[in-house]
């Protein structure tokens, strides 16, 4: 059996962009150059995601405005899914809609009930340019939708409405980074 490196073991942990950072609120650019620098970015993203104890990470969360995300996320049956997608496209989000707790490494320590579909399909390519199609259900589907949102310049707080949005905004204001975030953007709306 061939031994493979664990993703991220050769990567560097990068600084996390926090809510309010402009890179999180702009659509990311398509990746056009494949090679060692893209492979290094993917490794660094895995290392950063693991250091922050996350299950997914988009490139703009470390200040890189390119369409790339990594994941190491279980589904509702505790099947572990590990990989990355370059230039991902959410081709399907369907099934039942569920409101569930959702957090984000760019809003550390916070979460809010967010509505997501129970099934999602993402297509794109790997860092080598090989086509990839990922299908997920349950929590993994939530992760796929969350990361695709990031690459469009949307954070989960943008999807939260009503009382949950007001509670989340108050919680953001109480964090060390929240005052800057609330000045930089209008924040969740009721």
Backbone as ProteinMPNN parsed JSONL, in Angstrom:
{"seq_chain_A": "XXXXXXXXXXXXXXXXXXXXXXXXXXXXXXXXXXXXXXXXXXXXXXXXXXXXXXXXXXXXXXXXXXXXXXXXXXXXXXXXXXXXXXXXXXXXXXXXXXXXXXXXXXXXXXXXXXXXXXXXXXXXXXXXXXXXXXXXXXXXXXXXXXXXXXXXXXXXXXXXXXXXXXXXXXXXXXXXXXXXXXXXXXXXXX", "coords_chain_A": {"N_chain_A": [[0.843, -1.176, 0.0], [0.587, 2.177, -0.848], [2.083, 4.929, 0.784], [0.663, 7.995, 1.724], [1.037, 11.508, 2.142], [-0.378, 13.265, 4.874], [-2.8, 15.717, 4.323], [-1.706, 19.09, 4.539], [0.48, 18.727, 6.237], [2.897, 19.655, 5.335], [2.418, 22.267, 5.087], [2.118, 25.839, 5.836], [0.817, 27.621, 8.594], [-1.447, 30.129, 8.14], [-2.471, 33.574, 8.653], [-5.751, 34.222, 9.769], [-8.435, 35.726, 8.035], [-10.799, 37.978, 9.308], [-14.304, 38.589, 9.975], [-15.462, 41.463, 8.359], [-13.148, 42.075, 7.042], [-12.286, 43.17, 3.853], [-11.69, 41.234, 1.826], [-13.284, 39.063, 2.386], [-15.758, 39.777, 1.52], [-16.039, 40.022, -1.173], [-16.449, 38.664, -4.437], [-14.428, 35.873, -5.382], [-11.598, 35.414, -7.596], [-11.294, 33.411, -10.568], [-9.1, 30.622, -10.703], [-6.293, 30.561, -12.718], [-3.726, 29.78, -13.122], [-1.968, 26.874, -12.71], [0.076, 24.888, -10.668], [3.163, 24.725, -8.771], [2.781, 26.898, -6.916], [0.028, 26.984, -6.485], [-0.389, 24.422, -5.437], [1.061, 24.746, -3.061], [-0.506, 26.708, -1.818], [-2.867, 25.219, -1.331], [-1.854, 23.295, 0.484], [-1.085, 25.012, 2.591], [-3.586, 25.982, 3.264], [-4.889, 23.681, 4.243], [-3.229, 23.214, 6.499], [-3.751, 25.54, 7.976], [-6.532, 25.344, 8.388], [-6.65, 22.981, 9.958], [-5.14, 23.808, 12.193], [-6.841, 25.719, 13.223], [-8.911, 24.171, 13.955], [-11.051, 23.605, 12.206], [-13.551, 22.549, 9.755], [-13.657, 23.165, 7.149], [-12.285, 25.456, 4.731], [-12.011, 28.42, 2.944], [-10.108, 30.066, 0.38], [-10.144, 32.888, 0.531], [-10.437, 33.296, 3.207], [-7.947, 33.276, 4.25], [-6.938, 35.503, 3.185], [-6.529, 35.322, 0.42], [-7.748, 35.961, -2.636], [-8.864, 33.905, -4.392], [-10.56, 31.247, -6.152], [-10.74, 28.69, -4.35], [-11.172, 25.953, -2.166], [-10.76, 23.977, 0.83], [-11.448, 20.925, 2.629], [-12.268, 18.89, 5.447], [-14.384, 17.007, 6.544], [-17.089, 15.513, 8.275], [-19.998, 13.587, 7.298], [-23.515, 13.199, 8.078], [-23.554, 10.547, 8.804], [-21.169, 10.084, 9.96], [-19.124, 9.619, 8.123], [-16.025, 10.399, 6.899], [-14.94, 13.089, 4.883], [-12.425, 14.248, 2.84], [-10.64, 16.714, 1.128], [-10.014, 18.95, -1.655], [-11.06, 21.726, -3.708], [-10.709, 23.418, -6.707], [-11.705, 26.302, -8.401], [-14.517, 25.887, -7.82], [-17.942, 25.04, -8.415], [-21.164, 25.344, -7.361], [-23.338, 23.079, -8.25], [-25.692, 21.923, -7.593], [-28.055, 22.248, -5.059], [-30.203, 20.887, -3.01], [-33.136, 19.065, -1.912], [-34.412, 18.564, 1.412], [-34.786, 21.524, 3.403], [-32.917, 22.662, 6.137], [-32.613, 24.253, 9.274], [-29.766, 24.82, 10.986], [-27.109, 24.825, 13.464], [-24.456, 26.928, 12.633], [-21.115, 27.747, 12.155], [-18.054, 29.651, 11.743], [-14.694, 30.005, 10.77], [-13.855, 32.564, 10.374], [-15.446, 34.054, 11.958], [-14.79, 33.685, 14.773], [-15.687, 31.54, 17.461], [-18.42, 31.995, 17.399], [-21.805, 31.151, 16.498], [-24.771, 30.493, 14.567], [-28.187, 29.692, 13.908], [-28.694, 28.564, 10.716], [-30.169, 28.345, 7.546], [-29.931, 25.665, 5.35], [-29.671, 23.506, 2.457], [-30.179, 19.92, 2.417], [-28.689, 18.401, 0.708], [-25.96, 18.609, -1.507], [-24.069, 19.36, -4.467], [-20.918, 19.776, -5.822], [-18.825, 20.894, -8.394], [-15.605, 21.001, -9.933], [-12.091, 21.418, -10.197], [-9.017, 19.697, -9.325], [-5.925, 20.693, -7.701], [-4.132, 19.873, -9.546], [-5.488, 20.092, -11.854], [-7.28, 18.111, -12.543], [-10.583, 16.971, -13.211], [-13.209, 17.15, -10.756], [-15.933, 15.963, -8.843], [-18.06, 16.467, -6.233], [-20.286, 15.129, -3.95], [-22.525, 15.719, -1.341], [-24.22, 15.073, 1.775], [-26.344, 16.111, 4.5], [-24.454, 17.334, 7.231], [-22.062, 17.572, 5.795], [-22.995, 18.493, 3.326], [-23.864, 21.004, 4.148], [-21.367, 22.147, 4.757], [-20.164, 22.199, 2.17], [-21.874, 24.034, 0.843], [-21.471, 26.287, 2.453], [-18.703, 26.865, 2.051], [-18.662, 27.366, -0.716], [-20.275, 29.643, -0.725], [-18.519, 31.444, 0.596], [-16.618, 31.916, -1.42], [-18.054, 33.428, -3.125], [-18.215, 35.774, -1.828], [-19.827, 35.844, 0.397], [-20.718, 35.483, 3.778], [-21.814, 33.262, 6.392], [-23.288, 34.75, 8.21], [-24.565, 36.627, 6.671], [-26.751, 35.283, 5.751], [-28.39, 34.862, 7.864], [-31.382, 35.742, 9.518], [-33.878, 37.952, 11.014], [-34.645, 37.543, 14.481], [-32.478, 35.87, 15.106], [-30.44, 37.043, 13.589], [-30.198, 39.545, 14.843], [-29.355, 38.724, 17.39], [-26.916, 37.517, 16.704], [-25.524, 39.711, 15.691], [-25.283, 41.26, 18.026], [-23.671, 39.512, 19.502], [-21.36, 39.524, 17.902], [-20.562, 42.172, 18.267], [-19.62, 42.057, 20.864], [-17.202, 40.762, 20.735], [-13.576, 40.774, 20.529], [-12.713, 41.44, 17.975], [-14.993, 42.363, 16.818], [-15.964, 45.085, 16.783], [-14.56, 46.373, 14.745], [-15.448, 44.817, 12.601], [-18.194, 45.394, 12.484], [-18.19, 48.073, 11.817], [-17.028, 47.986, 9.339], [-18.813, 46.752, 7.644], [-22.339, 46.419, 6.82], [-23.441, 44.232, 8.176], [-25.417, 41.436, 9.491], [-28.833, 41.37, 8.551], [-32.107, 42.115, 9.725]], "CA_chain_A": [[0.0, 0.0, 0.0], [1.381, 3.401, -0.964], [1.9, 5.903, 1.857], [0.404, 9.366, 1.274], [1.138, 12.523, 3.181], [-1.618, 13.841, 5.389], [-2.855, 17.094, 3.824], [-1.361, 20.158, 5.461], [1.653, 18.467, 7.069], [4.016, 20.453, 4.848], [1.935, 23.639, 4.917], [2.311, 26.856, 6.862], [-0.417, 28.186, 9.133], [-1.552, 31.542, 7.76], [-3.36, 34.407, 9.451], [-7.152, 34.144, 9.369], [-9.189, 36.966, 7.8], [-11.983, 38.006, 10.159], [-15.467, 39.33, 9.483], [-15.158, 42.879, 8.173], [-12.041, 42.17, 6.102], [-12.887, 43.278, 2.514], [-11.507, 40.044, 1.004], [-14.384, 38.128, 2.663], [-17.025, 40.312, 1.028], [-15.927, 40.202, -2.623], [-16.298, 37.38, -5.146], [-13.049, 35.486, -5.665], [-11.231, 35.248, -9.004], [-11.008, 32.063, -11.054], [-7.689, 30.233, -10.76], [-5.883, 30.337, -14.106], [-2.377, 29.206, -13.134], [-1.823, 25.66, -11.916], [1.484, 24.56, -10.501], [3.649, 24.647, -7.39], [2.234, 27.915, -6.004], [-1.33, 26.558, -6.137], [-0.232, 23.272, -4.535], [1.495, 25.299, -1.776], [-1.689, 27.35, -1.234], [-3.741, 24.158, -0.812], [-1.21, 22.753, 1.691], [-1.193, 26.022, 3.644], [-4.99, 26.051, 3.671], [-5.134, 22.534, 5.128], [-2.53, 23.448, 7.765], [-4.468, 26.6, 8.689], [-7.823, 24.791, 8.807], [-6.427, 22.059, 11.07], [-4.689, 24.573, 13.363], [-8.01, 26.425, 13.765], [-9.887, 23.123, 14.273], [-12.212, 23.759, 11.338], [-13.9, 21.442, 8.856], [-13.563, 23.697, 5.802], [-11.633, 26.755, 4.661], [-11.916, 29.026, 1.62], [-8.859, 30.823, 0.228], [-10.265, 34.281, 0.982], [-10.344, 33.33, 4.662], [-6.549, 33.56, 4.586], [-6.555, 36.695, 2.441], [-6.232, 35.043, -0.986], [-9.019, 36.094, -3.362], [-8.967, 32.928, -5.476], [-11.623, 30.26, -5.979], [-10.195, 27.43, -3.848], [-11.47, 25.614, -0.778], [-10.354, 22.665, 1.34], [-12.391, 20.411, 3.622], [-12.101, 17.626, 6.154], [-15.697, 17.163, 7.166], [-17.937, 14.315, 8.295], [-21.421, 13.747, 6.988], [-24.344, 12.833, 9.229], [-23.296, 9.147, 9.163], [-19.785, 10.095, 10.425], [-18.17, 9.291, 7.074], [-15.114, 11.54, 6.756], [-14.67, 13.527, 3.52], [-11.232, 15.1, 2.843], [-10.226, 17.079, -0.216], [-9.977, 20.357, -2.03], [-11.659, 22.021, -5.01], [-10.285, 24.653, -7.355], [-12.771, 26.822, -9.258], [-15.738, 25.121, -7.567], [-19.255, 25.538, -8.822], [-22.256, 24.626, -6.701], [-24.23, 22.727, -9.348], [-26.98, 21.501, -7.061], [-28.349, 22.295, -3.625], [-31.618, 20.534, -3.026], [-33.607, 18.227, -0.818], [-35.055, 19.32, 2.49], [-34.043, 22.634, 4.006], [-32.82, 22.551, 7.586], [-31.91, 25.297, 10.017], [-28.86, 24.181, 11.931], [-26.038, 25.701, 13.933], [-23.365, 27.083, 11.685], [-20.049, 28.625, 12.608], [-17.109, 30.023, 10.7], [-13.384, 30.357, 11.311], [-13.711, 34.018, 10.259], [-16.261, 34.605, 13.045], [-14.409, 32.691, 15.789], [-16.439, 31.405, 18.71], [-19.835, 32.3, 17.233], [-22.602, 30.35, 15.569], [-26.184, 30.875, 14.502], [-29.025, 28.813, 13.104], [-28.654, 28.981, 9.316], [-30.906, 27.417, 6.692], [-29.179, 25.066, 4.23], [-30.24, 22.291, 1.889], [-29.624, 18.68, 2.95], [-27.887, 17.746, -0.319], [-25.249, 19.562, -2.367], [-23.097, 18.821, -5.412], [-19.951, 20.779, -6.259], [-17.895, 20.455, -9.437], [-14.449, 21.859, -10.139], [-10.891, 20.653, -10.529], [-8.019, 19.624, -8.265], [-4.786, 21.583, -7.931], [-3.453, 19.353, -10.738], [-6.351, 20.335, -13.005], [-8.156, 16.964, -12.805], [-11.974, 17.245, -12.845], [-13.692, 16.54, -9.53], [-17.345, 16.183, -8.529], [-18.265, 16.065, -4.845], [-21.681, 15.124, -3.53], [-22.589, 15.583, 0.103], [-25.511, 15.171, 2.451], [-26.287, 16.489, 5.908], [-23.464, 18.309, 7.654], [-21.104, 17.779, 4.707], [-23.676, 19.372, 2.356], [-23.798, 22.346, 4.751], [-19.984, 22.589, 4.575], [-19.959, 22.524, 0.75], [-22.598, 25.274, 0.547], [-20.802, 27.342, 3.218], [-17.44, 27.22, 1.395], [-18.999, 28.004, -2.003], [-20.71, 31.003, -0.376], [-17.334, 32.263, 0.867], [-15.958, 32.292, -2.668], [-18.917, 34.438, -3.758], [-18.177, 36.96, -0.98], [-20.916, 35.749, 1.368], [-20.472, 34.73, 5.003], [-23.09, 32.725, 6.859], [-24.028, 35.81, 8.907], [-25.394, 37.303, 5.666], [-27.943, 34.46, 5.515], [-29.168, 34.8, 9.099], [-32.398, 36.793, 9.515], [-34.759, 38.107, 12.163], [-34.097, 37.533, 15.836], [-31.145, 35.242, 15.078], [-29.505, 38.051, 13.069], [-29.966, 40.545, 15.896], [-28.531, 38.078, 18.42], [-25.574, 37.331, 16.166], [-24.897, 41.043, 15.622], [-24.892, 41.617, 19.407], [-22.537, 38.66, 19.87], [-20.206, 40.038, 17.164], [-20.154, 43.426, 18.914], [-18.962, 41.753, 22.135], [-15.898, 40.138, 20.52], [-12.441, 41.696, 20.392], [-12.614, 41.849, 16.574], [-16.318, 42.725, 16.33], [-16.189, 46.515, 16.531], [-14.04, 46.637, 13.4], [-16.305, 44.132, 11.64], [-19.486, 46.075, 12.373], [-17.952, 49.342, 11.13], [-16.619, 47.699, 7.966], [-19.927, 46.243, 6.826], [-23.615, 46.607, 7.493], [-23.731, 43.099, 9.041], [-26.649, 40.692, 9.259], [-30.032, 42.191, 8.559], [-33.31, 41.484, 10.271]], "C_chain_A": [[0.89, 1.242, 0.0], [1.062, 4.361, 0.174], [1.687, 7.289, 1.265], [0.583, 10.308, 2.451], [-0.251, 12.948, 3.623], [-1.666, 15.279, 4.89], [-2.499, 18.088, 4.92], [-0.098, 19.94, 6.262], [2.876, 19.243, 6.601], [3.63, 21.923, 4.683], [2.266, 24.543, 6.088], [0.957, 27.374, 7.316], [-0.405, 29.679, 8.828], [-2.542, 32.263, 8.673], [-4.772, 34.359, 8.882], [-7.727, 35.542, 9.145], [-10.466, 36.889, 8.625], [-13.089, 38.835, 9.532], [-15.139, 40.82, 9.448], [-13.988, 43.096, 7.229], [-12.63, 42.182, 4.687], [-12.758, 42.024, 1.657], [-12.631, 39.023, 1.221], [-15.695, 38.548, 2.011], [-16.987, 40.629, -0.46], [-15.825, 38.832, -3.276], [-14.834, 37.123, -5.491], [-12.851, 35.254, -7.162], [-11.001, 33.77, -9.329], [-9.5, 31.828, -11.023], [-7.359, 29.938, -12.215], [-4.502, 29.705, -14.203], [-2.301, 28.037, -12.163], [-0.342, 25.336, -11.821], [1.866, 24.57, -9.042], [3.036, 25.682, -6.451], [0.804, 27.569, -5.598], [-1.275, 25.367, -5.175], [0.181, 23.741, -3.139], [0.319, 25.965, -1.07], [-2.609, 26.304, -0.608], [-3.15, 23.562, 0.467], [-1.33, 23.729, 2.861], [-2.622, 26.126, 4.157], [-5.346, 24.881, 4.588], [-4.487, 22.765, 6.495], [-3.271, 24.484, 8.609], [-5.798, 26.098, 9.216], [-7.642, 23.867, 10.008], [-5.999, 22.801, 12.336], [-5.855, 25.289, 14.033], [-9.135, 25.466, 14.152], [-11.186, 23.298, 13.497], [-12.456, 22.518, 10.508], [-13.863, 21.878, 7.399], [-12.904, 25.061, 5.851], [-11.566, 27.196, 3.207], [-10.681, 29.918, 1.568], [-8.984, 32.26, 0.728], [-10.239, 34.392, 2.504], [-8.904, 33.478, 5.15], [-6.025, 34.685, 3.695], [-6.238, 36.509, 0.977], [-7.553, 35.019, -1.753], [-9.114, 35.193, -4.574], [-9.994, 31.859, -5.121], [-11.034, 28.882, -5.642], [-10.769, 27.201, -2.462], [-11.002, 24.205, -0.459], [-11.383, 22.229, 2.373], [-11.89, 19.109, 4.222], [-13.308, 17.559, 7.066], [-16.468, 15.845, 7.161], [-19.326, 14.637, 7.765], [-22.215, 13.277, 8.208], [-24.184, 11.373, 9.654], [-21.856, 8.972, 9.663], [-18.789, 9.542, 9.415], [-17.346, 10.548, 6.825], [-14.839, 11.811, 5.278], [-13.513, 14.524, 3.581], [-10.871, 15.424, 1.403], [-10.154, 18.576, -0.411], [-10.616, 20.511, -3.408], [-11.145, 23.378, -5.469], [-11.374, 25.039, -8.354], [-14.085, 26.048, -9.074], [-16.981, 25.851, -8.055], [-20.293, 24.692, -8.12], [-23.293, 24.332, -7.78], [-25.604, 22.294, -8.873], [-26.991, 21.666, -5.544], [-29.842, 22.06, -3.535], [-31.959, 19.605, -1.867], [-34.318, 19.081, 0.208], [-34.152, 20.457, 2.953], [-34.08, 22.468, 5.519], [-32.125, 23.775, 8.144], [-31.056, 24.581, 11.051], [-27.782, 25.137, 12.361], [-24.905, 25.731, 12.915], [-22.375, 28.08, 12.264], [-19.098, 28.884, 11.459], [-15.8, 30.421, 11.355], [-13.124, 31.858, 11.225], [-14.623, 34.774, 11.223], [-16.016, 33.706, 14.259], [-15.275, 32.747, 17.04], [-17.923, 31.656, 18.599], [-20.505, 31.286, 16.319], [-24.037, 30.835, 15.623], [-26.919, 29.87, 13.629], [-29.135, 29.364, 11.684], [-29.343, 27.916, 8.474], [-30.016, 26.977, 5.535], [-29.942, 23.86, 3.71], [-29.488, 21.073, 2.415], [-28.739, 17.943, 1.947], [-27.231, 18.816, -1.179], [-24.261, 18.82, -3.258], [-22.229, 19.989, -5.89], [-19.065, 20.143, -7.327], [-16.775, 21.474, -9.566], [-13.29, 21.001, -10.586], [-9.992, 20.599, -9.291], [-6.892, 20.6, -8.579], [-3.937, 21.123, -9.111], [-4.278, 19.564, -12.003], [-7.274, 19.18, -13.358], [-9.59, 17.297, -12.38], [-12.381, 16.51, -11.577], [-15.163, 16.919, -9.348], [-17.578, 15.621, -7.139], [-19.741, 16.19, -4.53], [-21.714, 14.912, -2.03], [-24.0, 15.699, 0.623], [-25.28, 15.642, 3.884], [-25.26, 17.561, 6.19], [-22.444, 18.592, 6.556], [-21.717, 18.658, 3.612], [-23.65, 20.81, 2.853], [-22.404, 22.935, 4.528], [-19.741, 23.009, 3.12], [-20.638, 23.844, 0.38], [-21.915, 26.469, 1.214], [-19.532, 27.804, 2.494], [-17.683, 27.855, 0.031], [-19.492, 29.431, -1.778], [-19.509, 31.918, -0.156], [-16.726, 32.782, -0.427], [-16.782, 33.286, -3.474], [-18.94, 35.732, -2.951], [-19.279, 37.008, 0.059], [-20.447, 34.959, 2.588], [-21.823, 34.283, 5.556], [-23.924, 33.777, 7.574], [-24.933, 36.587, 7.95], [-26.706, 36.56, 5.418], [-28.877, 34.401, 6.728], [-30.126, 35.991, 9.134], [-33.118, 36.882, 10.861], [-34.039, 38.163, 13.487], [-32.699, 36.924, 15.873], [-30.092, 36.232, 14.582], [-29.185, 39.097, 14.128], [-29.093, 39.971, 17.01], [-27.092, 37.911, 17.954], [-24.84, 38.663, 16.108], [-24.45, 41.501, 17.022], [-23.685, 40.795, 19.853], [-21.256, 39.124, 19.162], [-19.66, 41.283, 17.863], [-19.394, 43.181, 20.216], [-17.575, 41.125, 21.962], [-14.812, 41.2, 20.382], [-12.335, 42.239, 18.967], [-13.913, 42.442, 16.04], [-16.554, 44.181, 16.016], [-15.71, 46.885, 15.132], [-14.954, 46.025, 12.336], [-17.607, 44.89, 11.422], [-19.345, 47.432, 11.704], [-17.694, 49.094, 9.651], [-17.754, 47.244, 7.077], [-21.229, 46.466, 7.563], [-24.003, 45.452, 8.397], [-25.05, 42.43, 8.712], [-27.858, 41.635, 9.374], [-31.214, 41.413, 9.101], [-34.271, 41.13, 9.172]], "O_chain_A": [[1.842, 1.328, 0.776], [-0.107, 4.58, 0.491], [2.449, 7.715, 0.396], [0.318, 9.954, 3.6], [-1.185, 12.982, 2.822], [-0.677, 16.0, 5.016], [-2.925, 17.956, 6.067], [0.373, 20.871, 6.915], [3.799, 19.469, 7.383], [4.425, 22.727, 4.197], [2.639, 24.091, 7.17], [0.05, 27.545, 6.501], [0.52, 30.398, 9.205], [-3.34, 31.636, 9.37], [-4.968, 34.443, 7.669], [-7.53, 36.438, 9.967], [-11.139, 35.859, 8.641], [-12.841, 39.676, 8.667], [-14.597, 41.364, 10.411], [-13.841, 44.183, 6.669], [-13.404, 41.287, 4.347], [-13.634, 41.765, 0.831], [-12.902, 38.208, 0.339], [-16.64, 37.761, 1.954], [-17.801, 41.408, -0.955], [-15.185, 37.933, -2.731], [-14.097, 38.043, -5.846], [-13.792, 34.944, -7.893], [-10.572, 32.99, -8.479], [-8.719, 32.743, -11.289], [-8.053, 29.162, -12.872], [-4.142, 29.156, -15.244], [-2.534, 28.184, -10.963], [0.401, 25.496, -12.79], [1.01, 24.439, -8.167], [2.791, 25.369, -5.286], [0.411, 27.842, -4.464], [-2.034, 25.316, -4.207], [-0.293, 23.199, -2.14], [0.156, 25.81, 0.141], [-3.078, 26.48, 0.516], [-3.878, 23.347, 1.436], [-1.638, 23.327, 3.983], [-2.843, 26.335, 5.349], [-6.028, 25.068, 5.595], [-5.117, 22.539, 7.528], [-3.403, 24.319, 9.822], [-6.165, 26.384, 10.355], [-8.398, 23.958, 10.975], [-6.445, 22.462, 13.432], [-5.871, 25.453, 15.253], [-10.189, 25.897, 14.621], [-12.277, 23.159, 14.049], [-11.681, 21.562, 10.544], [-14.02, 21.048, 6.504], [-12.95, 25.746, 6.872], [-11.12, 26.443, 2.341], [-10.258, 30.462, 2.588], [-8.032, 32.799, 1.292], [-10.038, 35.485, 3.035], [-8.668, 33.771, 6.322], [-4.82, 34.806, 3.478], [-5.732, 37.431, 0.337], [-8.383, 34.137, -1.53], [-9.414, 35.662, -5.672], [-10.263, 31.6, -3.948], [-10.855, 28.033, -6.515], [-10.851, 28.133, -1.662], [-10.865, 23.358, -1.341], [-12.105, 23.058, 2.927], [-11.182, 18.335, 3.577], [-13.262, 17.999, 8.215], [-16.492, 15.143, 6.151], [-19.771, 15.785, 7.779], [-21.633, 12.991, 9.255], [-24.625, 10.994, 10.739], [-21.375, 7.845, 9.777], [-17.727, 9.05, 9.797], [-17.891, 11.622, 6.572], [-14.544, 10.892, 4.513], [-13.598, 15.53, 4.286], [-10.802, 14.534, 0.555], [-10.223, 19.357, 0.538], [-10.702, 19.553, -4.176], [-11.148, 24.351, -4.715], [-11.898, 24.184, -9.068], [-14.693, 25.608, -10.051], [-17.051, 27.079, -8.098], [-20.307, 23.469, -8.26], [-24.042, 25.222, -8.184], [-26.566, 22.292, -9.641], [-26.053, 21.273, -4.851], [-30.646, 22.906, -3.925], [-31.152, 19.399, -0.96], [-34.771, 20.186, -0.09], [-32.926, 20.364, 2.901], [-35.122, 22.175, 6.105], [-31.163, 24.276, 7.561], [-31.564, 23.83, 11.884], [-27.554, 26.155, 11.707], [-24.465, 24.698, 12.412], [-22.757, 29.123, 12.794], [-19.303, 28.404, 10.344], [-15.796, 31.1, 12.382], [-12.259, 32.372, 11.933], [-14.572, 36.002, 11.292], [-16.938, 33.035, 14.724], [-15.556, 33.81, 17.595], [-18.637, 31.546, 19.596], [-19.862, 30.651, 15.483], [-24.464, 31.489, 16.575], [-26.337, 29.273, 12.724], [-29.607, 30.481, 11.474], [-29.12, 26.722, 8.671], [-29.428, 27.801, 4.835], [-30.754, 23.267, 4.421], [-28.325, 21.165, 2.806], [-28.102, 16.953, 2.306], [-27.864, 19.809, -1.538], [-23.693, 17.799, -2.87], [-22.731, 21.036, -6.3], [-18.615, 19.006, -7.184], [-16.976, 22.666, -9.334], [-13.471, 19.989, -11.264], [-10.182, 21.354, -8.337], [-6.912, 21.26, -9.618], [-3.117, 21.885, -9.622], [-3.821, 19.251, -13.102], [-7.982, 19.247, -14.362], [-9.795, 17.85, -11.299], [-11.951, 15.38, -11.345], [-15.578, 18.037, -9.654], [-17.327, 14.442, -6.889], [-20.369, 17.213, -4.803], [-21.025, 14.04, -1.501], [-24.862, 16.329, 0.011], [-24.167, 15.577, 4.405], [-25.19, 18.571, 5.49], [-22.007, 19.732, 6.4], [-21.017, 19.487, 3.03], [-23.438, 21.735, 2.069], [-22.279, 24.1, 4.151], [-19.168, 24.071, 2.874], [-20.051, 24.674, -0.313], [-21.796, 27.535, 0.611], [-19.313, 29.006, 2.34], [-16.978, 28.792, -0.342], [-19.164, 30.329, -2.553], [-19.481, 33.04, -0.662], [-16.36, 33.954, -0.52], [-16.271, 33.915, -4.4], [-19.611, 36.689, -3.339], [-19.631, 38.08, 0.55], [-19.85, 33.892, 2.449], [-22.856, 34.863, 5.222], [-25.152, 33.705, 7.549], [-25.949, 37.142, 8.368], [-27.669, 37.15, 4.927], [-30.016, 33.945, 6.623], [-29.735, 37.115, 8.821], [-32.984, 36.011, 11.72], [-32.964, 38.751, 13.606], [-31.83, 37.412, 16.595], [-28.975, 36.258, 15.099], [-28.029, 39.49, 14.288], [-28.198, 40.649, 17.515], [-26.156, 38.138, 18.72], [-23.657, 38.733, 16.441], [-23.366, 42.063, 17.178], [-22.781, 41.318, 20.505], [-20.182, 39.115, 19.764], [-18.45, 41.431, 18.03], [-18.598, 44.025, 20.626], [-16.845, 40.972, 22.942], [-15.1, 42.373, 20.147], [-11.913, 43.378, 18.772], [-13.938, 42.97, 14.929], [-17.278, 44.494, 15.071], [-16.383, 47.629, 14.418], [-15.204, 46.637, 11.298], [-18.07, 45.012, 10.288], [-20.295, 47.904, 11.08], [-18.092, 49.894, 8.804], [-17.653, 47.349, 5.855], [-21.24, 46.677, 8.776], [-24.813, 45.64, 9.305], [-25.725, 42.816, 7.758], [-27.878, 42.56, 10.186], [-31.298, 40.194, 8.946], [-35.344, 40.589, 9.442]]}, "name": "protein", "num_of_chains": 1, "seq": "XXXXXXXXXXXXXXXXXXXXXXXXXXXXXXXXXXXXXXXXXXXXXXXXXXXXXXXXXXXXXXXXXXXXXXXXXXXXXXXXXXXXXXXXXXXXXXXXXXXXXXXXXXXXXXXXXXXXXXXXXXXXXXXXXXXXXXXXXXXXXXXXXXXXXXXXXXXXXXXXXXXXXXXXXXXXXXXXXXXXXXXXXXXXXX"}
